[in-house]
Amino acid sequence: MVFTLPYAILTMMGYFNTLPKELDEAVKVDGGSSFVASWRVLVPITILGIVSIGIYTFMLASNFYLL
């Protein structure tokens, strides 16, 4: 966790920064809160990034375990 968590956070932060801000603003215009915007709009869009980071951190953690 010590080695893989910072990498996962930095990578996902960069991935979330590439998403257009208009999606968040459109949810707020429709009356949704920021939680609704992140849970119902942004998370389904970023599911591929979350899965790929999960697989990569699992591989790193398993390699560290073997060492």
C-alpha positions as CSV (number, residue, x, y, z in Angstrom):
1,M,0.0,0.0,0.0
2,V,2.8,2.4,0.8
3,F,4.3,2.1,-2.7
4,T,1.1,1.7,-4.8
5,L,-1.3,4.1,-3.2
6,P,0.6,7.3,-4.1
7,Y,0.9,6.2,-7.7
8,A,-2.8,5.3,-7.9
9,I,-3.8,8.6,-6.4
10,L,-1.6,10.7,-8.7
11,T,-2.7,8.7,-11.8
12,M,-6.4,9.0,-11.0
13,M,-6.1,12.7,-10.2
14,G,-4.6,13.2,-13.6
15,Y,-7.4,11.1,-15.2
16,F,-10.1,13.1,-13.4
17,N,-8.5,16.4,-14.5
18,T,-9.0,15.4,-18.1
19,L,-12.7,15.1,-17.8
20,P,-14.7,18.1,-19.0
21,K,-16.0,20.5,-16.4
22,E,-19.2,20.9,-18.3
23,L,-20.4,17.5,-17.1
24,D,-20.3,18.7,-13.5
25,E,-21.9,22.0,-14.4
26,A,-24.7,20.3,-16.3
27,V,-25.6,18.2,-13.3
28,K,-25.7,21.2,-11.1
29,V,-27.9,23.1,-13.6
30,D,-30.3,20.2,-13.5
31,G,-30.5,20.4,-9.7
32,G,-28.1,17.7,-8.7
33,S,-25.6,18.0,-5.9
34,S,-21.8,17.5,-6.3
35,F,-22.2,14.0,-4.8
36,V,-24.8,13.1,-7.5
37,A,-22.5,14.6,-10.2
38,S,-19.6,12.5,-9.1
39,W,-21.5,9.3,-8.4
40,R,-23.9,9.1,-11.3
41,V,-22.0,10.9,-14.0
42,L,-18.2,10.9,-13.4
43,V,-17.7,7.4,-11.9
44,P,-19.4,5.6,-14.8
45,I,-17.2,7.5,-17.2
46,T,-14.0,6.7,-15.3
47,I,-14.7,3.1,-14.6
48,L,-12.1,1.9,-17.1
49,G,-9.5,4.0,-15.4
50,I,-10.4,2.8,-12.0
51,V,-10.3,-0.9,-13.2
52,S,-6.9,-0.4,-14.9
53,I,-5.4,1.3,-11.9
54,G,-6.8,-1.5,-9.7
55,I,-5.2,-4.2,-11.9
56,Y,-1.9,-2.3,-12.0
57,T,-1.7,-1.8,-8.2
58,F,-2.7,-5.4,-7.6
59,M,0.2,-6.5,-9.9
60,L,2.6,-4.2,-8.1
61,A,1.4,-5.3,-4.6
62,S,1.7,-9.0,-5.6
63,N,5.2,-8.5,-6.9
64,F,6.2,-6.8,-3.6
65,Y,4.7,-9.6,-1.7
66,L,6.7,-12.2,-3.6
67,L,9.9,-10.3,-2.9
